[in-house]
Amino acid sequence: MPNKESKTIDLEKSLVELETVVERLEGGELSLEQALKEFEHGVKLTRECQAALKKAEQRVEILLKKTEDAAPEPFKSVESE
């Protein structure tokens, strides 16, 4: 069984695919079952993209600290919660 950490996604390709999913959902031409499948696929793509971005942010944080023993820290978002 492959390790999830070793799986990398092509972020740009995933974002384009996510845009296509949104356009199909907004088009209103899908049956309920097709729309649910597209929505499920969109949620999966969104989660993969968020994970890839979080990993990149952690790498940037480590590089900015410029120390070998630095560990990833939570990224502080500017969004209000």
C-alpha positions as CSV (number, residue, x, y, z in Angstrom):
1,M,0.0,0.0,0.0
2,P,1.5,3.4,-1.0
3,N,2.3,5.9,1.6
4,K,0.0,9.0,1.4
5,E,3.0,11.3,2.2
6,S,4.8,10.1,-1.0
7,K,1.8,11.0,-3.2
8,T,2.3,14.3,-4.8
9,I,-0.3,16.2,-6.8
10,D,0.1,18.6,-9.7
11,L,-1.4,21.6,-8.1
12,E,-2.0,23.5,-11.3
13,K,-3.6,20.5,-13.0
14,S,-5.8,19.9,-9.9
15,L,-7.0,23.6,-9.8
16,V,-7.9,23.5,-13.5
17,E,-9.8,20.2,-12.9
18,L,-11.6,21.8,-9.9
19,E,-12.6,24.8,-12.1
20,T,-14.1,22.3,-14.6
21,V,-16.0,20.6,-11.9
22,V,-17.4,23.9,-10.7
23,E,-18.4,24.9,-14.2
24,R,-20.2,21.6,-14.8
25,L,-22.0,21.9,-11.5
26,E,-23.0,25.5,-12.2
27,G,-24.2,24.6,-15.7
28,G,-27.2,22.8,-14.3
29,E,-27.2,20.1,-17.0
30,L,-26.3,17.2,-14.7
31,S,-28.6,14.7,-13.1
32,L,-28.7,14.7,-9.3
33,E,-26.5,11.5,-9.3
34,Q,-24.0,13.1,-11.7
35,A,-24.0,16.3,-9.7
36,L,-23.3,14.4,-6.4
37,K,-20.4,12.6,-8.0
38,E,-18.9,15.8,-9.4
39,F,-19.4,17.5,-6.0
40,E,-17.7,14.5,-4.3
41,H,-14.8,14.7,-6.7
42,G,-14.5,18.5,-6.2
43,V,-14.3,18.0,-2.4
44,K,-11.6,15.5,-2.9
45,L,-9.6,17.8,-5.2
46,T,-10.1,20.7,-2.7
47,R,-8.7,18.7,0.2
48,E,-5.7,17.5,-1.9
49,C,-4.9,21.1,-2.9
50,Q,-5.3,22.4,0.6
51,A,-2.9,19.6,1.9
52,A,-0.4,20.4,-0.9
53,L,-0.5,24.1,0.0
54,K,-0.1,23.5,3.7
55,K,2.9,21.3,3.0
56,A,4.5,24.0,0.9
57,E,3.8,26.6,3.6
58,Q,5.5,24.4,6.2
59,R,8.5,24.0,3.9
60,V,8.7,27.8,3.4
61,E,8.6,28.3,7.2
62,I,11.4,25.9,7.7
63,L,13.5,27.5,5.0
64,L,12.9,31.0,6.4
65,K,14.2,29.9,9.8
66,K,17.4,28.6,8.2
67,T,18.1,26.1,10.9
68,E,18.4,22.4,10.4
69,D,16.4,21.5,13.5
70,A,13.4,23.7,12.7
71,A,10.1,21.8,12.6
72,P,6.9,22.7,10.8
73,E,4.6,25.0,12.7
74,P,1.0,25.9,12.1
75,F,0.5,28.6,9.6
76,K,-1.4,31.6,11.0
77,S,-4.2,32.5,8.6
78,V,-5.3,36.1,8.2
79,E,-8.9,35.0,7.8
80,S,-11.3,35.6,10.7
81,E,-12.7,32.5,12.2
